[in-house]
Amino acid sequence: MHIYWCKKLVYCSNCGEKIADDAYFCPKCGTKTDKGKAAKAVYPTDELRDAFYQVGIELERAFNIAAHETHSAIKRARPNMQQKTAQPELVVCPKCATKNPNGSIFCHNCGTRLAPADKSQSSA
């Protein structure tokens, strides 16, 4: 004597497809079955929505931290930037009194050295 176990089939309330009695969702249209509703089964899209919401919260937190750190860095750098812009734009040659652009090493008129040579240039 053999006893066969057979799943009871029900029909989807949305599309009429045959579905197993223990199914939470219709395999054809995705509608939640009565059993799925009773078990409070969640749609995969619900899980994705929750995951995207959490990612959004984390991104917002990261952007706020980055904005705060950027603001702090600019605040710390501002005096240095103002100091650099306050430097004279011209360097006067001690030999011929010609005005040369700031950062010039040699006078463009007479060739006199205006600034001390860098260590890298003196070793070359």
N, CA, C and O atoms as CSV, one atom per row, in Angstrom:
chain,resi,resn,atom,element,x,y,z
A,1,MET,N,N,0.837,-1.161,0.000
A,1,MET,CA,C,0.000,0.000,0.000
A,1,MET,C,C,0.896,1.243,0.000
A,1,MET,O,O,1.803,1.365,0.824
A,2,HIS,N,N,0.642,2.130,-0.898
A,2,HIS,CA,C,1.397,3.366,-1.018
A,2,HIS,C,C,0.498,4.546,-0.670
A,2,HIS,O,O,-0.663,4.629,-1.070
A,3,ILE,N,N,1.089,5.441,0.084
A,3,ILE,CA,C,0.351,6.667,0.399
A,3,ILE,C,C,1.076,7.804,-0.325
A,3,ILE,O,O,2.271,8.029,-0.131
A,4,TYR,N,N,0.342,8.488,-1.138
A,4,TYR,CA,C,0.906,9.604,-1.886
A,4,TYR,C,C,0.439,10.901,-1.260
A,4,TYR,O,O,-0.738,11.088,-0.951
A,5,TRP,N,N,1.406,11.793,-1.084
A,5,TRP,CA,C,1.059,13.109,-0.545
A,5,TRP,C,C,0.971,14.067,-1.713
A,5,TRP,O,O,1.879,14.145,-2.541
A,6,CYS,N,N,-0.074,14.758,-1.767
A,6,CYS,CA,C,-0.292,15.656,-2.886
A,6,CYS,C,C,-0.660,17.036,-2.351
A,6,CYS,O,O,-1.492,17.168,-1.453
A,7,LYS,N,N,-0.039,18.039,-2.906
A,7,LYS,CA,C,-0.364,19.404,-2.495
A,7,LYS,C,C,-1.709,19.784,-3.084
A,7,LYS,O,O,-2.043,19.432,-4.215
A,8,LYS,N,N,-2.465,20.507,-2.288
A,8,LYS,CA,C,-3.757,20.992,-2.733
A,8,LYS,C,C,-3.524,22.217,-3.610
A,8,LYS,O,O,-2.715,23.080,-3.272
A,9,LEU,N,N,-4.212,22.293,-4.704
A,9,LEU,CA,C,-4.062,23.423,-5.609
A,9,LEU,C,C,-5.209,24.402,-5.410
A,9,LEU,O,O,-6.365,24.019,-5.232
A,10,VAL,N,N,-4.854,25.653,-5.447
A,10,VAL,CA,C,-5.850,26.720,-5.392
A,10,VAL,C,C,-5.617,27.609,-6.608
A,10,VAL,O,O,-4.676,27.399,-7.373
A,11,TYR,N,N,-6.460,28.575,-6.771
A,11,TYR,CA,C,-6.355,29.452,-7.928
A,11,TYR,C,C,-6.082,30.880,-7.468
A,11,TYR,O,O,-6.570,31.323,-6.428
A,12,CYS,N,N,-5.294,31.582,-8.264
A,12,CYS,CA,C,-4.950,32.969,-7.970
A,12,CYS,C,C,-6.202,33.838,-8.111
A,12,CYS,O,O,-6.945,33.721,-9.086
A,13,SER,N,N,-6.422,34.700,-7.135
A,13,SER,CA,C,-7.583,35.582,-7.167
A,13,SER,C,C,-7.439,36.686,-8.219
A,13,SER,O,O,-8.422,37.337,-8.574
A,14,ASN,N,N,-6.221,36.893,-8.716
A,14,ASN,CA,C,-6.000,37.948,-9.703
A,14,ASN,C,C,-6.037,37.421,-11.141
A,14,ASN,O,O,-6.752,37.956,-11.988
A,15,CYS,N,N,-5.255,36.361,-11.409
A,15,CYS,CA,C,-5.139,35.895,-12.796
A,15,CYS,C,C,-5.769,34.528,-13.047
A,15,CYS,O,O,-5.913,34.119,-14.199
A,16,GLY,N,N,-6.146,33.819,-11.988
A,16,GLY,CA,C,-6.787,32.519,-12.158
A,16,GLY,C,C,-5.819,31.357,-12.335
A,16,GLY,O,O,-6.261,30.230,-12.556
A,17,GLU,N,N,-4.534,31.592,-12.247
A,17,GLU,CA,C,-3.518,30.550,-12.399
A,17,GLU,C,C,-3.614,29.557,-11.244
A,17,GLU,O,O,-3.901,29.940,-10.110
A,18,LYS,N,N,-3.372,28.274,-11.540
A,18,LYS,CA,C,-3.317,27.262,-10.484
A,18,LYS,C,C,-2.046,27.484,-9.684
A,18,LYS,O,O,-0.969,27.660,-10.253
A,19,ILE,N,N,-2.173,27.474,-8.374
A,19,ILE,CA,C,-1.006,27.642,-7.507
A,19,ILE,C,C,-1.101,26.666,-6.352
A,19,ILE,O,O,-2.196,26.242,-5.981
A,20,ALA,N,N,0.026,26.312,-5.788
A,20,ALA,CA,C,0.056,25.385,-4.651
A,20,ALA,C,C,-0.590,26.059,-3.445
A,20,ALA,O,O,-0.538,27.279,-3.289
A,21,ASP,N,N,-1.193,25.242,-2.606
A,21,ASP,CA,C,-1.887,25.752,-1.420
A,21,ASP,C,C,-0.937,26.465,-0.462
A,21,ASP,O,O,-1.351,27.374,0.258
A,22,ASP,N,N,0.338,26.057,-0.448
A,22,ASP,CA,C,1.288,26.664,0.494
A,22,ASP,C,C,2.077,27.833,-0.112
A,22,ASP,O,O,3.005,28.338,0.519
A,23,ALA,N,N,1.722,28.264,-1.318
A,23,ALA,CA,C,2.433,29.370,-1.975
A,23,ALA,C,C,2.041,30.705,-1.348
A,23,ALA,O,O,0.881,30.930,-1.004
A,24,TYR,N,N,3.021,31.573,-1.209
A,24,TYR,CA,C,2.759,32.915,-0.682
A,24,TYR,C,C,2.447,33.896,-1.804
A,24,TYR,O,O,1.779,34.906,-1.585
A,25,PHE,N,N,2.933,33.596,-3.008
A,25,PHE,CA,C,2.724,34.467,-4.160
A,25,PHE,C,C,2.359,33.629,-5.369
A,25,PHE,O,O,2.770,32.474,-5.481
A,26,CYS,N,N,1.588,34.209,-6.271
A,26,CYS,CA,C,1.265,33.551,-7.531
A,26,CYS,C,C,2.513,33.570,-8.397
A,26,CYS,O,O,3.115,34.629,-8.571
A,27,PRO,N,N,2.925,32.424,-8.948
A,27,PRO,CA,C,4.128,32.397,-9.778
A,27,PRO,C,C,3.948,33.094,-11.125
A,27,PRO,O,O,4.930,33.427,-11.788
A,28,LYS,N,N,2.702,33.315,-11.528
A,28,LYS,CA,C,2.468,33.946,-12.827
A,28,LYS,C,C,2.396,35.478,-12.709
A,28,LYS,O,O,3.066,36.183,-13.464
A,29,CYS,N,N,1.597,35.994,-11.776
A,29,CYS,CA,C,1.400,37.449,-11.725
A,29,CYS,C,C,1.989,38.100,-10.467
A,29,CYS,O,O,2.054,39.326,-10.383
A,30,GLY,N,N,2.417,37.294,-9.493
A,30,GLY,CA,C,3.056,37.842,-8.304
A,30,GLY,C,C,2.114,38.319,-7.216
A,30,GLY,O,O,2.562,38.881,-6.217
A,31,THR,N,N,0.819,38.106,-7.388
A,31,THR,CA,C,-0.138,38.529,-6.369
A,31,THR,C,C,0.054,37.708,-5.104
A,31,THR,O,O,0.272,36.498,-5.166
A,32,LYS,N,N,-0.029,38.372,-3.958
A,32,LYS,CA,C,0.117,37.681,-2.673
A,32,LYS,C,C,-1.142,36.845,-2.415
A,32,LYS,O,O,-2.262,37.334,-2.560
A,33,THR,N,N,-0.944,35.595,-2.036
A,33,THR,CA,C,-2.061,34.701,-1.750
A,33,THR,C,C,-2.580,34.953,-0.336
A,33,THR,O,O,-1.980,35.698,0.439
A,34,ASP,N,N,-3.716,34.310,-0.014
A,34,ASP,CA,C,-4.253,34.430,1.347
A,34,ASP,C,C,-3.247,33.913,2.369
A,34,ASP,O,O,-3.097,34.479,3.452
A,35,LYS,N,N,-2.558,32.828,2.008
A,35,LYS,CA,C,-1.548,32.274,2.901
A,35,LYS,C,C,-0.389,33.263,3.062
A,35,LYS,O,O,0.140,33.419,4.163
A,36,GLY,N,N,-0.002,33.915,1.999
A,36,GLY,CA,C,1.052,34.922,2.056
A,36,GLY,C,C,0.642,36.114,2.907
A,36,GLY,O,O,1.452,36.654,3.661
A,37,LYS,N,N,-0.618,36.526,2.786
A,37,LYS,CA,C,-1.121,37.634,3.604
A,37,LYS,C,C,-1.126,37.254,5.077
A,37,LYS,O,O,-0.744,38.052,5.933
A,38,ALA,N,N,-1.560,36.032,5.370
A,38,ALA,CA,C,-1.608,35.573,6.762
A,38,ALA,C,C,-0.202,35.492,7.361
A,38,ALA,O,O,-0.010,35.772,8.545
A,39,ALA,N,N,0.780,35.109,6.540
A,39,ALA,CA,C,2.165,34.987,7.014
A,39,ALA,C,C,2.892,36.332,6.977
A,39,ALA,O,O,4.052,36.438,7.374
A,40,LYS,N,N,2.187,37.356,6.492
A,40,LYS,CA,C,2.792,38.698,6.348
A,40,LYS,C,C,4.080,38.641,5.509
A,40,LYS,O,O,5.084,39.278,5.826
A,41,ALA,N,N,4.008,37.870,4.450
A,41,ALA,CA,C,5.146,37.760,3.530
A,41,ALA,C,C,5.351,39.108,2.851
A,41,ALA,O,O,4.395,39.789,2.481
A,42,VAL,N,N,6.603,39.473,2.697
A,42,VAL,CA,C,6.908,40.756,2.053
A,42,VAL,C,C,7.316,40.519,0.610
A,42,VAL,O,O,7.942,39.512,0.277
A,43,TYR,N,N,6.950,41.460,-0.230
A,43,TYR,CA,C,7.365,41.406,-1.620
A,43,TYR,C,C,8.858,41.707,-1.689
A,43,TYR,O,O,9.363,42.482,-0.877
A,44,PRO,N,N,9.566,41.118,-2.629
A,44,PRO,CA,C,10.984,41.464,-2.787
A,44,PRO,C,C,11.180,42.965,-3.009
A,44,PRO,O,O,12.193,43.529,-2.594
A,45,THR,N,N,10.219,43.605,-3.658
A,45,THR,CA,C,10.330,45.050,-3.877
A,45,THR,C,C,10.281,45.815,-2.557
A,45,THR,O,O,10.893,46.875,-2.430
A,46,ASP,N,N,9.546,45.272,-1.563
A,46,ASP,CA,C,9.517,45.917,-0.246
A,46,ASP,C,C,10.905,45.902,0.379
A,46,ASP,O,O,11.343,46.889,0.970
A,47,GLU,N,N,11.584,44.780,0.243
A,47,GLU,CA,C,12.936,44.665,0.798
A,47,GLU,C,C,13.890,45.615,0.075
A,47,GLU,O,O,14.732,46.251,0.707
A,48,LEU,N,N,13.757,45.710,-1.251
A,48,LEU,CA,C,14.600,46.630,-2.015
A,48,LEU,C,C,14.321,48.077,-1.626
A,48,LEU,O,O,15.249,48.873,-1.480
A,49,ARG,N,N,13.046,48.417,-1.458
A,49,ARG,CA,C,12.688,49.778,-1.071
A,49,ARG,C,C,13.323,50.117,0.272
A,49,ARG,O,O,13.874,51.203,0.448
A,50,ASP,N,N,13.242,49.179,1.222
A,50,ASP,CA,C,13.850,49.402,2.536
A,50,ASP,C,C,15.371,49.554,2.421
A,50,ASP,O,O,15.968,50.403,3.083
A,51,ALA,N,N,15.988,48.729,1.579
A,51,ALA,CA,C,17.444,48.804,1.401
A,51,ALA,C,C,17.837,50.146,0.780
A,51,ALA,O,O,18.803,50.770,1.218
A,52,PHE,N,N,17.097,50.593,-0.235
A,52,PHE,CA,C,17.396,51.886,-0.855
A,52,PHE,C,C,17.176,53.030,0.124
A,52,PHE,O,O,17.918,54.012,0.109
A,53,TYR,N,N,16.179,52.913,0.959
A,53,TYR,CA,C,15.934,53.945,1.969
A,53,TYR,C,C,17.125,54.026,2.924
A,53,TYR,O,O,17.587,55.119,3.253
A,54,GLN,N,N,17.617,52.875,3.366
A,54,GLN,CA,C,18.774,52.857,4.269
A,54,GLN,C,C,20.025,53.420,3.580
A,54,GLN,O,O,20.803,54.150,4.194
A,55,VAL,N,N,20.208,53.078,2.310
A,55,VAL,CA,C,21.344,53.614,1.555
A,55,VAL,C,C,21.227,55.132,1.458
A,55,VAL,O,O,22.222,55.844,1.595
A,56,GLY,N,N,20.016,55.624,1.222
A,56,GLY,CA,C,19.791,57.066,1.164
A,56,GLY,C,C,20.158,57.752,2.464
A,56,GLY,O,O,20.762,58.824,2.450
A,57,ILE,N,N,19.802,57.149,3.584
A,57,ILE,CA,C,20.145,57.708,4.897
A,57,ILE,C,C,21.659,57.741,5.072
A,57,ILE,O,O,22.210,58.740,5.534
A,58,GLU,N,N,22.333,56.655,4.706
A,58,GLU,CA,C,23.792,56.601,4.836
A,58,GLU,C,C,24.472,57.620,3.918
A,58,GLU,O,O,25.439,58.265,4.322
A,59,LEU,N,N,23.975,57.768,2.690
A,59,LEU,CA,C,24.550,58.758,1.778
A,59,LEU,C,C,24.354,60.177,2.310
A,59,LEU,O,O,25.266,61.001,2.249
A,60,GLU,N,N,23.176,60.451,2.825
A,60,GLU,CA,C,22.928,61.780,3.383
A,60,GLU,C,C,23.876,62.063,4.545
A,60,GLU,O,O,24.415,63.164,4.661
A,61,ARG,N,N,24.075,61.070,5.398
A,61,ARG,CA,C,24.998,61.220,6.527
A,61,ARG,C,C,26.426,61.464,6.016
A,61,ARG,O,O,27.132,62.331,6.530
A,62,ALA,N,N,26.842,60.699,5.011
A,62,ALA,CA,C,28.198,60.858,4.457
A,62,ALA,C,C,28.370,62.235,3.822
A,62,ALA,O,O,29.408,62.873,4.001
A,63,PHE,N,N,27.360,62.701,3.080
A,63,PHE,CA,C,27.453,64.021,2.457
A,63,PHE,C,C,27.483,65.129,3.512
A,63,PHE,O,O,28.188,66.124,3.346
A,64,ASN,N,N,26.726,64.961,4.584
A,64,ASN,CA,C,26.764,65.963,5.652
A,64,ASN,C,C,28.135,66.018,6.309
A,64,ASN,O,O,28.646,67.100,6.599
A,65,ILE,N,N,28.729,64.858,6.544
A,65,ILE,CA,C,30.072,64.812,7.129
A,65,ILE,C,C,31.074,65.453,6.172
A,65,ILE,O,O,31.921,66.243,6.591
A,66,ALA,N,N,30.978,65.113,4.893
A,66,ALA,CA,C,31.898,65.676,3.896
A,66,ALA,C,C,31.728,67.196,3.803
A,66,ALA,O,O,32.716,67.922,3.693
A,67,ALA,N,N,30.493,67.676,3.846
A,67,ALA,CA,C,30.252,69.116,3.785
A,67,ALA,C,C,30.850,69.810,5.007
A,67,ALA,O,O,31.453,70.877,4.888
A,68,HIS,N,N,30.681,69.205,6.173
A,68,HIS,CA,C,31.229,69.780,7.405
A,68,HIS,C,C,32.761,69.815,7.351
A,68,HIS,O,O,33.375,70.819,7.713
A,69,GLU,N,N,33.372,68.717,6.897
A,69,GLU,CA,C,34.833,68.652,6.811
A,69,GLU,C,C,35.369,69.633,5.767
A,69,GLU,O,O,36.408,70.259,5.977
A,70,THR,N,N,34.663,69.766,4.647
A,70,THR,CA,C,35.081,70.723,3.619
A,70,THR,C,C,34.990,72.149,4.148
A,70,THR,O,O,35.895,72.958,3.940
A,71,HIS,N,N,33.895,72.448,4.832
A,71,HIS,CA,C,33.722,73.783,5.420
A,71,HIS,C,C,34.842,74.074,6.425
A,71,HIS,O,O,35.407,75.168,6.432
A,72,SER,N,N,35.154,73.097,7.265
A,72,SER,CA,C,36.231,73.274,8.251
A,72,SER,C,C,37.579,73.477,7.567
A,72,SER,O,O,38.366,74.322,7.994
A,73,ALA,N,N,37.852,72.719,6.519
A,73,ALA,CA,C,39.130,72.845,5.804
A,73,ALA,C,C,39.253,74.224,5.152
A,73,ALA,O,O,40.322,74.834,5.180
A,74,ILE,N,N,38.174,74.704,4.574
A,74,ILE,CA,C,38.199,76.029,3.954
A,74,ILE,C,C,38.405,77.097,5.023
A,74,ILE,O,O,39.137,78.065,4.818
A,75,LYS,N,N,37.757,76.909,6.155
A,75,LYS,CA,C,37.906,77.860,7.252
A,75,LYS,C,C,39.359,77.924,7.729
A,75,LYS,O,O,39.883,79.004,8.000
A,76,ARG,N,N,40.011,76.748,7.832
A,76,ARG,CA,C,41.416,76.707,8.247
A,76,ARG,C,C,42.336,77.287,7.178
A,76,ARG,O,O,43.344,77.910,7.510
A,77,ALA,N,N,42.009,77.093,5.906
A,77,ALA,CA,C,42.874,77.538,4.813
A,77,ALA,C,C,42.676,79.005,4.455
A,77,ALA,O,O,43.553,79.613,3.841
A,78,ARG,N,N,41.546,79.578,4.827
A,78,ARG,CA,C,41.236,80.958,4.434
A,78,ARG,C,C,42.330,81.952,4.815
A,78,ARG,O,O,42.723,82.749,3.963
A,79,PRO,N,N,42.854,81.952,6.067
A,79,PRO,CA,C,43.918,82.916,6.387
A,79,PRO,C,C,45.148,82.747,5.500
A,79,PRO,O,O,45.759,83.736,5.095
A,80,ASN,N,N,45.507,81.530,5.203
A,80,ASN,CA,C,46.661,81.261,4.348
A,80,ASN,C,C,46.397,81.760,2.925
A,80,ASN,O,O,47.290,82.319,2.288
A,81,MET,N,N,45.179,81.562,2.428
A,81,MET,CA,C,44.839,82.033,1.088
A,81,MET,C,C,44.864,83.554,1.048
A,81,MET,O,O,45.349,84.133,0.075
A,82,GLN,N,N,44.356,84.209,2.078
A,82,GLN,CA,C,44.366,85.663,2.115
A,82,GLN,C,C,45.794,86.178,2.199
A,82,GLN,O,O,46.127,87.199,1.596
A,83,GLN,N,N,46.632,85.479,2.941
A,83,GLN,CA,C,48.030,85.883,3.086
A,83,GLN,C,C,48.745,85.792,1.738
A,83,GLN,O,O,49.518,86.679,1.375
A,84,LYS,N,N,48.478,84.706,0.999
A,84,LYS,CA,C,49.131,84.530,-0.303
A,84,LYS,C,C,48.673,85.581,-1.293
A,84,LYS,O,O,49.474,86.066,-2.092
A,85,THR,N,N,47.403,85.940,-1.257
A,85,THR,CA,C,46.920,86.958,-2.193
A,85,THR,C,C,47.406,88.339,-1.797
A,85,THR,O,O,47.406,89.245,-2.630
A,86,ALA,N,N,47.823,88.528,-0.548
A,86,ALA,CA,C,48.299,89.835,-0.091
A,86,ALA,C,C,49.770,90.063,-0.442
A,86,ALA,O,O,50.273,91.175,-0.277
A,87,GLN,N,N,50.461,89.043,-0.916
A,87,GLN,CA,C,51.872,89.183,-1.273
A,87,GLN,C,C,52.014,90.125,-2.469
A,87,GLN,O,O,51.121,90.195,-3.312
A,88,PRO,N,N,53.135,90.851,-2.545
A,88,PRO,CA,C,53.322,91.753,-3.686
A,88,PRO,C,C,53.397,90.950,-4.980
A,88,PRO,O,O,53.923,89.837,-5.011
A,89,GLU,N,N,52.871,91.525,-6.024
A,89,GLU,CA,C,52.855,90.848,-7.307
A,89,GLU,C,C,54.137,91.068,-8.093
A,89,GLU,O,O,54.387,90.380,-9.083
A,90,LEU,N,N,54.947,92.020,-7.660
A,90,LEU,CA,C,56.179,92.313,-8.393
A,90,LEU,C,C,57.383,92.213,-7.465
A,90,LEU,O,O,57.299,92.530,-6.278
A,91,VAL,N,N,58.510,91.765,-8.031
A,91,VAL,CA,C,59.773,91.714,-7.304
A,91,VAL,C,C,60.698,92.726,-7.983
A,91,VAL,O,O,60.910,92.666,-9.194
A,92,VAL,N,N,61.245,93.653,-7.196
A,92,VAL,CA,C,62.116,94.699,-7.743
A,92,VAL,C,C,63.561,94.202,-7.731
A,92,VAL,O,O,64.058,93.712,-6.716
A,93,CYS,N,N,64.213,94.336,-8.863
A,93,CYS,CA,C,65.617,93.924,-8.999
A,93,CYS,C,C,66.496,94.874,-8.170
A,93,CYS,O,O,66.376,96.092,-8.304
A,94,PRO,N,N,67.379,94.332,-7.317
A,94,PRO,CA,C,68.241,95.192,-6.505
A,94,PRO,C,C,69.304,95.919,-7.343
A,94,PRO,O,O,69.855,96.923,-6.891
A,95,LYS,N,N,69.596,95.436,-8.539
A,95,LYS,CA,C,70.651,96.045,-9.360
A,95,LYS,C,C,70.112,97.151,-10.265
A,95,LYS,O,O,70.657,98.254,-10.302
A,96,CYS,N,N,69.016,96.842,-11.007
A,96,CYS,CA,C,68.525,97.806,-11.992
A,96,CYS,C,C,67.154,98.385,-11.655
A,96,CYS,O,O,66.653,99.227,-12.400
A,97,ALA,N,N,66.538,97.962,-10.561
A,97,ALA,CA,C,65.224,98.430,-10.088
A,97,ALA,C,C,64.076,98.096,-11.036
A,97,ALA,O,O,63.023,98.731,-10.977
A,98,THR,N,N,64.267,97.110,-11.905
A,98,THR,CA,C,63.187,96.680,-12.796
A,98,THR,C,C,62.206,95.834,-12.003
A,98,THR,O,O,62.599,95.022,-11.166
A,99,LYS,N,N,60.921,96.036,-12.279
A,99,LYS,CA,C,59.873,95.257,-11.606
A,99,LYS,C,C,59.688,93.957,-12.379
A,99,LYS,O,O,59.429,93.954,-13.582
A,100,ASN,N,N,59.829,92.843,-11.640
A,100,ASN,CA,C,59.704,91.503,-12.223
A,100,ASN,C,C,58.496,90.809,-11.595
A,100,ASN,O,O,58.131,91.122,-10.462
A,101,PRO,N,N,57.868,89.868,-12.316
A,101,PRO,CA,C,56.728,89.139,-11.762
A,101,PRO,C,C,57.127,88.372,-10.493
A,101,PRO,O,O,58.249,87.881,-10.372
A,102,ASN,N,N,56.184,88.285,-9.560
A,102,ASN,CA,C,56.418,87.552,-8.326
A,102,ASN,C,C,56.822,86.117,-8.652
A,102,ASN,O,O,56.227,85.492,-9.529
A,103,GLY,N,N,57.804,85.603,-7.972
A,103,GLY,CA,C,58.280,84.246,-8.205
A,103,GLY,C,C,59.451,84.188,-9.167
A,103,GLY,O,O,60.013,83.114,-9.386
A,104,SER,N,N,59.836,85.331,-9.753
A,104,SER,CA,C,60.982,85.341,-10.676
A,104,SER,C,C,62.254,85.056,-9.891
A,104,SER,O,O,62.416,85.519,-8.762
A,105,ILE,N,N,63.135,84.305,-10.486
A,105,ILE,CA,C,64.424,84.004,-9.862
A,105,ILE,C,C,65.491,84.944,-10.408
A,105,ILE,O,O,66.416,85.330,-9.694
A,106,PHE,N,N,65.354,85.306,-11.676
A,106,PHE,CA,C,66.299,86.216,-12.314
A,106,PHE,C,C,65.552,87.419,-12.872
A,106,PHE,O,O,64.401,87.306,-13.294
A,107,CYS,N,N,66.209,88.557,-12.871
A,107,CYS,CA,C,65.647,89.785,-13.443
A,107,CYS,C,C,65.541,89.605,-14.945
A,107,CYS,O,O,66.490,89.165,-15.594
A,108,HIS,N,N,64.397,89.944,-15.490
A,108,HIS,CA,C,64.226,89.786,-16.933
A,108,HIS,C,C,64.918,90.912,-17.718
A,108,HIS,O,O,64.997,90.837,-18.944
A,109,ASN,N,N,65.409,91.930,-17.050
A,109,ASN,CA,C,66.099,93.035,-17.717
A,109,ASN,C,C,67.622,92.847,-17.712
A,109,ASN,O,O,68.267,92.947,-18.755
A,110,CYS,N,N,68.199,92.572,-16.512
A,110,CYS,CA,C,69.671,92.495,-16.432
A,110,CYS,C,C,70.198,91.102,-16.088
A,110,CYS,O,O,71.407,90.879,-16.145
A,111,GLY,N,N,69.328,90.166,-15.734
A,111,GLY,CA,C,69.758,88.797,-15.441
A,111,GLY,C,C,70.266,88.579,-14.030
A,111,GLY,O,O,70.734,87.485,-13.714
A,112,THR,N,N,70.189,89.577,-13.177
A,112,THR,CA,C,70.649,89.433,-11.794
A,112,THR,C,C,69.738,88.463,-11.044
A,112,THR,O,O,68.520,88.470,-11.223
A,113,ARG,N,N,70.354,87.624,-10.195
A,113,ARG,CA,C,69.573,86.676,-9.391
A,113,ARG,C,C,68.729,87.467,-8.399
A,113,ARG,O,O,69.250,88.310,-7.667
A,114,LEU,N,N,67.403,87.191,-8.375
A,114,LEU,CA,C,66.469,87.883,-7.484
A,114,LEU,C,C,66.176,87.065,-6.234
A,114,LEU,O,O,65.959,87.621,-5.158
A,115,ALA,N,N,66.172,85.761,-6.378
A,115,ALA,CA,C,65.838,84.886,-5.256
A,115,ALA,C,C,66.928,83.846,-5.125
A,115,ALA,O,O,67.568,83.487,-6.113
A,116,PRO,N,N,67.149,83.352,-3.904
A,116,PRO,CA,C,68.140,82.293,-3.746
A,116,PRO,C,C,67.748,81.048,-4.538
A,116,PRO,O,O,66.562,80.743,-4.669
A,117,ALA,N,N,68.712,80.348,-5.050
A,117,ALA,CA,C,68.450,79.137,-5.837
A,117,ALA,C,C,67.908,78.046,-4.943
A,117,ALA,O,O,68.299,77.937,-3.781
A,118,ASP,N,N,66.989,77.219,-5.488
A,118,ASP,CA,C,66.483,76.062,-4.751
A,118,ASP,C,C,67.611,75.062,-4.565
A,118,ASP,O,O,68.569,75.051,-5.338
A,119,LYS,N,N,67.500,74.223,-3.544
A,119,LYS,CA,C,68.517,73.189,-3.299
A,119,LYS,C,C,68.624,72.239,-4.485
A,119,LYS,O,O,69.704,71.754,-4.822
A,120,SER,N,N,67.459,71.982,-5.120
A,120,SER,CA,C,67.469,71.046,-6.259
A,120,SER,C,C,68.226,71.648,-7.439
A,120,SER,O,O,68.848,70.915,-8.206
A,121,GLN,N,N,68.181,73.004,-7.600
A,121,GLN,CA,C,68.883,73.629,-8.714
A,121,GLN,C,C,70.387,73.733,-8.431
A,121,GLN,O,O,71.192,73.622,-9.355
A,122,SER,N,N,70.777,73.946,-7.158
A,122,SER,CA,C,72.200,74.083,-6.838
A,122,SER,C,C,72.961,72.772,-6.946
A,122,SER,O,O,74.169,72.775,-7.183
A,123,SER,N,N,72.265,71.644,-6.773
A,123,SER,CA,C,72.952,70.348,-6.863
A,123,SER,C,C,73.086,69.884,-8.297
A,123,SER,O,O,73.844,68.953,-8.570
A,124,ALA,N,N,72.366,70.512,-9.229
A,124,ALA,CA,C,72.391,70.081,-10.637
A,124,ALA,C,C,73.630,70.570,-11.352
A,124,ALA,O,O,73.806,70.297,-12.539
